[in-house]
Amino acid sequence: MGLMEKRKKLLNQNRLKLFCTEKNYYLYDAYSQNIYPVNKICANFFSMKKNEYSDDEENQLLAKCDFLLKWDGKIKYVETDVCHLTINLSNKCNLNCTYCYREKNNKFEMNEEVVKEILTYAKSIYMPNAKEIVSSMNLTSEPLLELDKLKRIKAFYKDFEDKNTFLTMWFMSNGTILTDESIQFIKDLKISPFWISLDGPDFVHNKHRKYYDNRNSYEDVINNINLLKINNIKVRISCVITRNYPFPDKLFDFFKTLEIDSIQMTPVRNGLPESISEQALNEIKIGYSNIFDKICNEVLNDDFSSIRLLRDDILMSTFKNIFQRVRQSSRCTWGKEIVIDSKGDIYPCLYVINNQKFKLGNIRENKNSAEILFPITVNQRKKCSKCWGRFLCGGTCHYNSISLGKTEFDVDEIECEIRYFLIEESLKRLIYLMEKKCNLTVFSKSLI
């Protein structure tokens, strides 16, 4: 294969992105998940600005092409020995959040015998070789409203454990009803950091997260965050960004004052009055740029505190994937984990519970994981497969596309624009820090 054929093959793989600074050129490659300094000859070659080269130049370019072609775009799955289940005991919640996706009129409750059925199914049929079974409880409701039931369920976990398998329970909370009893239970489960939902300062949080009697919840959440900290339980914040306050930089500055472990800020889903508008989208980009500026200035001064605080946020995902050489092949756990409702029906995502189109089966049908789990990768999504940044992104939310009348293989354009912006900005900032010879080793370790 000649030089031009090799270039054509590489470009057709949609894997390369050229970046230019004042003096230098850099080539990002999605397959090797790396950034390479390149000279002007190489930059012009991959940007199709020149087609004739001297012998020395051609040899140099052939070597670069051969080096890149060592990597292919195949997605390889590593078998896991951890079984992840999401078990919805009920839809009970004491908050009436404006953007909540749960079916508020659905009064179902799962009895404890069904939980035992689920655990039996998980251990003996679904994933019999699992060394750990992790059950996430009530992610569509407030788990601590059912603290007594959770404690009874945890008590019979021992009946399903043996020398080869142990069970772990996990949940998060809206942070409104923590007590000494629930805090002790969290300690017993060793859930630290513990996730709490908080959308920002009082005037932001209280706009969307009120009690059913229209009382504000902010003060209760803040008091309970402090209670967790007093009890030496680290706190992670889950924040929803809406069009009403599309300022991630201001949210970040507020969360820093709370002295918590980490933050995750997520734009709200589609199809709601709170969903991101075009104007809000621009504000979000400005806000993210301001955070990037702050981080770069801090790193120049060997301050990595903001990176540690944002390590779970979408803002840091590109850096993580680059440093760890990880190809992010999919958006989430769709097709990798299962959600089980009170009837024992199995779904790939919390958002599609009761949507029969996406029902994967039932625990009583005795299907194993190979018969149920079918991950959707970026290579299977038409728009994603043509994007150079797909392995830094993983694609957009499947449910967002479904809610817009599209398929789970289509792309949510708003989320796509946000993710593309963050990926491109992240690589630019990383190159800037590389040129400044910053301590990227500490940067990388701060993301763990």
Backbone torsions as a table, in degrees:
resi	resn	phi	psi	omega
1	MET	NA	127.5	-178.5
2	GLY	-78.9	175.5	-175.6
3	LEU	-58.3	-48.6	-176.0
4	MET	-67.3	-34.1	177.3
5	GLU	-67.5	-38.0	178.5
6	LYS	-66.8	-40.2	177.0
7	ARG	-62.7	-44.3	179.7
8	LYS	-59.4	-41.7	180.0
9	LYS	-63.4	-44.4	179.7
10	LEU	-64.3	-44.2	-178.8
11	LEU	-67.8	-35.3	178.6
12	ASN	-69.3	-17.4	178.3
13	GLN	-81.6	-4.2	177.3
14	ASN	50.6	53.3	-173.1
15	ARG	-123.5	-9.3	-171.0
16	LEU	-113.1	145.4	174.5
17	LYS	-143.0	125.1	-178.6
18	LEU	-93.5	134.7	175.7
19	PHE	-122.0	141.1	-179.1
20	CYS	-124.4	134.1	171.0
21	THR	-109.5	-170.6	-176.8
22	GLU	-60.2	-34.2	-175.0
23	LYS	-123.9	-15.2	-168.7
24	ASN	-130.1	165.2	176.6
25	TYR	-124.3	145.5	179.8
26	TYR	-137.8	143.2	-179.3
27	LEU	-118.8	117.4	173.0
28	TYR	-88.4	133.6	178.1
29	ASP	-121.4	121.0	-176.3
30	ALA	-69.1	-31.4	-175.3
31	TYR	-74.1	-43.2	177.5
32	SER	-88.5	-6.8	-179.9
33	GLN	50.7	59.3	-176.3
34	ASN	-149.1	162.4	175.8
35	ILE	-116.4	125.3	-176.5
36	TYR	-115.5	128.3	169.5
37	PRO	-66.3	133.1	178.5
38	VAL	-132.4	160.0	178.1
39	ASN	-88.8	178.5	-176.0
40	LYS	-64.9	-34.3	179.2
41	ILE	-61.0	-46.8	-179.9
42	CYS	-66.4	-39.9	179.2
43	ALA	-62.2	-45.2	179.2
44	ASN	-65.8	-35.1	-179.7
45	PHE	-63.2	-49.6	-176.9
46	PHE	-77.6	-17.3	175.5
47	SER	-96.0	9.3	174.0
48	MET	64.0	28.4	-178.4
49	LYS	-90.1	-9.0	-177.5
50	LYS	-153.8	140.8	-177.6
51	ASN	-124.3	-6.4	-180.0
52	GLU	-116.6	132.7	-174.6
53	TYR	-140.4	154.5	174.6
54	SER	-71.6	170.1	179.5
55	ASP	-60.0	-43.9	-179.9
56	ASP	-63.4	-42.8	179.4
57	GLU	-64.7	-40.9	-179.3
58	GLU	-64.9	-40.2	177.9
59	ASN	-63.0	-39.9	178.4
60	GLN	-63.1	-43.0	-178.9
61	LEU	-71.6	-36.9	176.1
62	LEU	-61.4	-40.7	179.3
63	ALA	-63.5	-40.2	178.9
64	LYS	-66.5	-43.1	178.8
65	CYS	-63.3	-45.2	-179.7
66	ASP	-62.1	-38.1	178.4
67	PHE	-62.6	-46.6	-178.0
68	LEU	-69.5	-33.8	-177.2
69	LEU	-73.8	-4.8	175.5
70	LYS	-66.8	-24.4	-178.8
71	TRP	-99.2	140.0	174.7
72	ASP	-112.4	173.6	-175.5
73	GLY	-99.3	14.5	-179.2
74	LYS	-69.0	140.3	178.0
75	ILE	-97.6	119.2	-177.3
76	LYS	-108.8	131.7	179.7
77	TYR	-100.8	135.7	176.0
78	VAL	-98.7	128.9	179.7
79	GLU	-63.6	135.9	179.8
80	THR	-105.8	150.1	176.0
81	ASP	-107.9	18.4	176.8
82	VAL	-114.4	126.5	179.9
83	CYS	-100.2	119.6	-179.6
84	HIS	-105.9	124.4	177.0
85	LEU	-124.8	141.8	167.5
86	THR	-110.7	120.6	-175.9
87	ILE	-113.8	118.8	179.4
88	ASN	-96.4	103.5	-179.8
89	LEU	-71.4	-34.8	179.5
90	SER	-167.6	-178.8	174.9
91	ASN	-107.8	18.3	-176.1
92	LYS	-66.8	133.2	174.3
93	CYS	-154.2	146.1	179.3
94	ASN	-95.0	-3.7	176.1
95	LEU	-109.0	151.9	179.8
96	ASN	-117.9	63.2	-174.6
97	CYS	-64.2	137.7	-173.3
98	THR	-64.8	-31.3	-174.7
99	TYR	-104.1	11.0	-175.1
100	CYS	-62.9	141.7	-177.6
101	TYR	-98.4	-5.4	-178.8
102	ARG	-71.4	157.1	175.8
103	GLU	-82.8	97.7	-171.3
104	LYS	-65.3	-23.1	180.0
105	ASN	-91.1	-2.6	179.3
106	ASN	-82.6	113.0	-174.4
107	LYS	-99.9	20.9	-177.2
108	PHE	-61.1	152.1	171.1
109	GLU	-140.1	135.7	178.2
110	MET	-91.0	126.6	177.1
111	ASN	-83.6	165.9	-171.9
112	GLU	-70.0	-23.5	177.4
113	GLU	-67.0	-34.4	177.1
114	VAL	-68.0	-38.0	176.8
115	VAL	-60.0	-42.0	177.8
116	LYS	-62.7	-40.0	176.4
117	GLU	-59.9	-43.5	-178.8
118	ILE	-62.0	-45.8	-178.8
119	LEU	-66.1	-38.0	176.5
120	THR	-62.9	-45.7	178.7
121	TYR	-60.6	-46.2	-177.2
122	ALA	-61.7	-42.9	-174.3
123	LYS	-78.6	-37.0	-172.6
124	SER	-97.7	-22.7	-174.2
125	ILE	-126.2	-54.7	-172.7
126	TYR	-62.6	-50.8	179.6
127	MET	-146.5	74.1	-173.0
128	PRO	-66.2	-18.3	-178.9
129	ASN	-94.3	6.2	-177.9
130	ALA	-67.1	134.9	176.0
131	LYS	-87.8	-21.6	178.3
132	GLU	-139.5	137.6	173.2
133	ILE	-114.8	114.9	-179.4
134	VAL	-103.3	118.6	178.7
135	SER	-109.6	117.0	175.5
136	SER	-91.8	125.6	-170.4
137	MET	-104.7	133.9	167.3
138	ASN	53.8	52.6	179.8
139	LEU	-78.5	-3.2	174.2
140	THR	-107.0	11.2	-176.0
141	SER	-151.4	-163.8	178.3
142	GLU	-107.2	103.7	-174.6
143	PRO	-57.4	-35.5	-173.6
144	LEU	-71.6	-9.2	170.2
145	LEU	-69.0	-18.3	-178.8
146	GLU	-121.2	41.5	-176.9
147	LEU	-58.1	-44.0	-178.9
148	ASP	-61.2	-41.2	178.6
149	LYS	-65.7	-42.4	178.1
150	LEU	-59.7	-40.7	-179.6
151	LYS	-67.0	-38.4	178.1
152	ARG	-67.0	-39.7	178.7
153	ILE	-64.2	-45.1	179.0
154	LYS	-60.7	-34.1	-179.1
155	ALA	-64.7	-34.8	179.9
156	PHE	-92.0	3.6	172.5
157	TYR	-56.1	-36.5	-176.1
158	LYS	-60.7	-23.5	179.2
159	ASP	-70.7	-16.1	-177.8
160	PHE	-108.4	0.2	-179.1
161	GLU	-98.0	148.2	172.8
162	ASP	-149.1	-168.0	-176.2
163	LYS	-67.2	-16.9	-178.1
164	ASN	-102.4	-17.3	-173.6
165	THR	-139.2	133.2	170.6
166	PHE	-128.3	156.7	-173.6
167	LEU	-112.2	141.3	179.6
168	THR	-126.0	134.7	175.2
169	MET	-106.8	138.8	-179.7
170	TRP	-139.4	144.4	172.0
171	PHE	-159.7	165.9	174.1
172	MET	-124.7	-178.4	-174.0
173	SER	-147.8	157.7	172.6
174	ASN	-80.4	-4.6	171.0
175	GLY	79.9	15.8	-173.8
176	THR	-98.3	-21.9	-170.2
177	ILE	-129.6	36.4	178.1
178	LEU	-71.5	137.1	177.8
179	THR	-129.8	173.6	176.1
180	ASP	-59.2	-37.4	-179.2
181	GLU	-66.7	-45.0	-178.7
182	SER	-70.2	-34.6	177.8
183	ILE	-65.7	-39.1	177.0
184	GLN	-64.5	-37.2	178.5
185	PHE	-64.7	-41.8	177.1
186	ILE	-61.3	-41.2	177.1
187	LYS	-63.7	-43.8	-179.5
188	ASP	-60.6	-36.1	179.6
189	LEU	-80.4	-9.9	-179.0
190	LYS	60.2	40.1	175.3
191	ILE	-89.1	90.5	177.2
192	SER	-149.9	119.7	7.0
193	PRO	-68.3	154.3	179.2
194	PHE	-112.5	129.4	-175.6
195	TRP	-81.9	132.1	176.0
196	ILE	-126.1	138.3	177.4
197	SER	-86.6	122.5	178.0
198	LEU	-149.6	125.1	-172.6
199	ASP	-96.1	7.6	178.3
200	GLY	129.9	-158.5	178.2
201	PRO	-59.3	169.3	-174.0
202	ASP	-56.3	-41.7	-176.4
203	PHE	-71.4	-19.3	175.3
204	VAL	-88.2	-52.6	-176.7
205	HIS	-59.8	-47.1	-174.0
206	ASN	-70.5	-15.2	177.8
207	LYS	-68.6	-31.6	-173.5
208	HIS	-117.7	-20.0	-171.7
209	ARG	-120.8	77.2	-180.0
210	LYS	-107.7	160.4	170.7
211	TYR	-72.0	168.0	-178.8
212	TYR	-65.4	-22.8	177.3
213	ASP	-91.5	13.8	175.5
214	ASN	75.9	9.6	173.9
215	ARG	-72.8	151.3	176.6
216	ASN	-75.6	149.5	-178.0
217	SER	-111.4	-7.8	-172.1
218	TYR	-55.5	-48.7	-174.6
219	GLU	-62.8	-39.9	178.5
220	ASP	-62.5	-41.9	-178.9
221	VAL	-64.8	-46.1	-179.8
222	ILE	-61.6	-43.6	179.2
223	ASN	-61.3	-38.9	-178.3
224	ASN	-76.2	-29.5	171.9
225	ILE	-61.5	-43.7	178.2
226	ASN	-64.9	-35.8	177.9
227	LEU	-64.4	-41.6	176.7
228	LEU	-62.0	-43.4	-179.3
229	LYS	-64.1	-39.9	177.6
230	ILE	-60.5	-32.6	179.8
231	ASN	-90.1	15.5	176.1
232	ASN	61.4	31.5	172.9
233	ILE	-104.0	119.2	179.6
234	LYS	-67.9	148.3	-176.0
235	VAL	-118.2	130.9	170.1
236	ARG	-113.1	138.4	-175.9
237	ILE	-102.4	131.9	170.7
238	SER	-107.5	117.1	-174.8
239	CYS	-120.1	136.5	176.1
240	VAL	-102.9	125.3	178.0
241	ILE	-92.6	127.9	178.9
242	THR	-119.5	172.0	178.8
243	ARG	-65.8	-19.2	-177.7
244	ASN	-76.3	-20.2	176.5
245	TYR	-151.3	72.9	-173.8
246	PRO	-87.7	52.4	-173.2
247	PHE	-125.3	81.1	-178.5
248	PRO	-60.0	-30.1	179.5
249	ASP	-67.2	-41.9	178.9
250	LYS	-70.1	-37.8	175.8
251	LEU	-62.0	-44.1	179.8
252	PHE	-60.5	-45.3	179.3
253	ASP	-60.3	-38.1	177.9
254	PHE	-66.8	-47.5	-176.6
255	PHE	-63.4	-30.6	178.7
256	LYS	-61.3	-28.5	-178.3
257	THR	-73.8	-14.4	-175.3
258	LEU	-85.3	-9.6	179.3
259	GLU	55.1	56.5	-179.6
260	ILE	-106.4	178.1	-174.6
261	ASP	-80.4	-45.7	-180.0
262	SER	-163.1	170.6	-174.3
263	ILE	-133.8	142.6	169.8
264	GLN	-131.9	115.0	-180.0
265	MET	-107.9	122.3	-174.1
266	THR	-125.9	125.0	175.3
267	PRO	-59.6	140.6	-176.9
268	VAL	-63.0	157.8	-178.3
269	ARG	-72.6	171.9	-176.5
270	ASN	-77.0	168.8	169.8
271	GLY	76.7	19.3	-177.8
272	LEU	-126.0	158.6	174.7
273	PRO	-59.7	-24.7	-178.7
274	GLU	-88.5	-5.1	-175.5
275	SER	-62.0	159.0	-172.5
276	ILE	-72.0	123.9	175.7
277	SER	-90.1	173.3	178.1
278	GLU	-61.5	-42.6	178.9
279	GLN	-63.9	-43.6	179.1
280	ALA	-64.5	-35.1	178.7
281	LEU	-59.9	-42.9	178.3
282	ASN	-65.3	-39.5	178.4
283	GLU	-64.8	-38.7	178.5
284	ILE	-62.2	-43.6	179.2
285	LYS	-62.1	-43.5	178.0
286	ILE	-60.7	-43.7	-179.9
287	GLY	-62.6	-43.6	177.5
288	TYR	-63.5	-40.1	177.7
289	SER	-60.3	-40.7	179.2
290	ASN	-63.9	-38.2	177.3
291	ILE	-66.6	-41.9	176.6
292	PHE	-57.9	-43.4	178.5
293	ASP	-59.4	-44.7	-179.1
294	LYS	-62.5	-44.7	-178.9
295	ILE	-62.9	-45.5	-179.6
296	CYS	-61.1	-43.0	178.7
297	ASN	-63.6	-38.3	178.7
298	GLU	-68.2	-43.9	-178.9
299	VAL	-62.7	-36.2	176.6
300	LEU	-59.7	-24.5	179.1
301	ASN	-106.9	22.7	178.5
302	ASP	57.0	34.5	175.9
303	ASP	-110.0	115.1	-175.8
304	PHE	-115.0	18.8	-175.2
305	SER	-65.9	-39.7	-179.9
306	SER	-68.4	-34.9	177.3
307	ILE	-63.4	-43.5	179.2
308	ARG	-63.4	-39.0	-178.9
309	LEU	-68.3	-30.7	-176.2
310	LEU	-101.9	11.9	-171.3
311	ARG	-63.0	-22.2	178.8
312	ASP	-96.0	0.6	-174.1
313	ASP	-91.1	154.6	177.1
314	ILE	-56.5	-26.3	-179.3
315	LEU	-60.2	-28.2	-175.5
316	MET	-102.8	-2.6	-172.0
317	SER	-64.7	-38.1	178.6
318	THR	-63.2	-44.7	178.6
319	PHE	-60.1	-44.1	179.1
320	LYS	-59.0	-47.4	-177.0
321	ASN	-64.9	-37.3	178.7
322	ILE	-68.6	-50.8	-176.5
323	PHE	-63.4	-36.7	-176.7
324	GLN	-94.1	-0.1	-179.5
325	ARG	55.4	43.7	-178.2
326	VAL	-102.6	131.6	171.5
327	ARG	-90.4	115.3	177.7
328	GLN	-82.6	100.6	-170.0
329	SER	-86.1	-15.5	-178.6
330	SER	-148.5	166.3	-172.7
331	ARG	-75.3	-38.1	-169.8
332	CYS	-157.1	-152.7	-177.5
333	THR	-93.9	9.5	177.0
334	TRP	-57.3	122.2	-179.5
335	GLY	83.8	1.5	178.8
336	LYS	-119.1	-26.9	178.9
337	GLU	-133.3	169.5	-178.2
338	ILE	-127.9	153.1	175.6
339	VAL	-115.9	133.9	-175.5
340	ILE	-123.5	129.2	-179.3
341	ASP	-95.7	-175.1	-173.1
342	SER	-65.6	-21.8	179.1
343	LYS	-88.2	-4.0	-176.7
344	GLY	86.8	6.9	177.6
345	ASP	-74.0	145.6	-172.5
346	ILE	-113.4	134.1	-179.7
347	TYR	-133.9	160.6	180.0
348	PRO	-85.7	-8.7	-172.0
349	CYS	-159.5	145.2	177.7
350	LEU	-58.6	-36.0	-174.4
351	TYR	-66.8	-23.1	-174.1
352	VAL	-107.0	14.4	175.2
353	ILE	-56.9	135.9	-178.8
354	ASN	77.7	-2.6	173.2
355	ASN	-88.6	103.9	-172.0
356	GLN	-62.3	-23.6	178.6
357	LYS	-60.7	-30.8	-174.7
358	PHE	-107.7	7.5	176.5
359	LYS	-66.7	130.0	-176.5
360	LEU	-94.2	-15.3	-177.7
361	GLY	148.2	-158.5	179.7
362	ASN	-141.9	149.8	-176.3
363	ILE	-60.2	-24.3	-177.5
364	ARG	-84.1	-3.1	176.0
365	GLU	-86.5	-6.8	173.6
366	ASN	59.1	41.9	175.8
367	LYS	-88.4	136.6	176.8
368	ASN	-86.5	175.3	-174.4
369	SER	-60.8	-34.7	-179.4
370	ALA	-65.6	-25.5	-179.9
371	GLU	-87.7	-10.0	-173.7
372	ILE	-116.6	-40.7	-171.4
373	LEU	-85.2	116.6	177.7
374	PHE	-135.7	88.6	-178.3
375	PRO	-62.9	147.2	174.2
376	ILE	-104.2	116.2	-177.3
377	THR	-97.1	165.1	178.2
378	VAL	-62.6	-28.0	179.2
379	ASN	-70.2	-17.2	178.9
380	GLN	-92.3	-7.0	-178.1
381	ARG	-104.3	119.9	-166.8
382	LYS	-52.9	-52.9	-178.0
383	LYS	-66.9	-42.5	-179.0
384	CYS	-60.9	-40.7	-174.6
385	SER	-62.9	-19.4	-178.9
386	LYS	-97.9	2.4	-175.1
387	CYS	-100.0	132.6	179.2
388	TRP	-63.9	-24.7	-175.4
389	GLY	-95.1	12.4	-170.8
390	ARG	-61.7	-34.6	-178.2
391	PHE	-84.0	-2.1	170.3
392	LEU	-98.5	-9.5	-172.0
393	CYS	-112.0	-57.1	-176.4
394	GLY	90.6	-5.2	-179.8
395	GLY	97.7	-178.7	-177.7
396	THR	-105.5	171.8	-176.9
397	CYS	-60.1	126.5	179.7
398	HIS	-63.6	-41.4	-177.6
399	TYR	-66.5	-36.5	177.9
400	ASN	-57.3	-41.6	178.2
401	SER	-66.8	-43.7	179.9
402	ILE	-60.9	-41.1	-178.0
403	SER	-66.4	-19.4	178.1
404	LEU	-94.5	9.3	179.1
405	GLY	84.2	11.7	177.8
406	LYS	-97.4	-174.0	176.8
407	THR	-98.0	169.0	178.3
408	GLU	-66.9	-11.5	178.2
409	PHE	-92.1	-10.9	-179.6
410	ASP	-83.8	174.9	-173.3
411	VAL	-113.6	139.8	170.8
412	ASP	-83.9	114.8	-171.0
413	GLU	-65.2	-36.0	-179.8
414	ILE	-65.5	-50.3	178.9
415	GLU	-63.3	-37.4	178.9
416	CYS	-59.7	-44.1	-179.1
417	GLU	-65.5	-39.9	178.2
418	ILE	-64.2	-46.6	-177.7
419	ARG	-66.2	-41.5	178.7
420	TYR	-60.9	-45.1	178.7
421	PHE	-58.6	-46.3	-178.0
422	LEU	-65.9	-38.8	179.3
423	ILE	-64.3	-49.5	-178.6
424	GLU	-63.0	-44.6	179.2
425	GLU	-64.6	-39.5	179.8
426	SER	-60.6	-44.5	-179.4
427	LEU	-67.1	-38.4	176.9
428	LYS	-62.1	-43.9	-178.9
429	ARG	-69.3	-36.3	178.6
430	LEU	-65.0	-41.6	177.9
431	ILE	-63.9	-40.0	177.3
432	TYR	-59.2	-46.1	-179.6
433	LEU	-68.5	-32.7	175.4
434	MET	-62.4	-45.1	-179.2
435	GLU	-67.0	-28.9	178.1
436	LYS	-83.2	0.0	179.0
437	LYS	55.8	43.9	177.8
438	CYS	-74.4	166.6	-178.3
439	ASN	-81.2	86.4	-177.7
440	LEU	-76.0	-17.6	175.9
441	THR	-65.2	-45.7	178.4
442	VAL	-68.3	-38.8	175.7
443	PHE	-53.8	-51.3	-178.3
444	SER	-60.9	-45.2	-178.8
445	LYS	-66.3	-27.4	-179.6
446	SER	-71.2	-15.7	-179.7
447	LEU	-87.2	-7.0	-176.8
448	ILE	-85.4	NA	NA
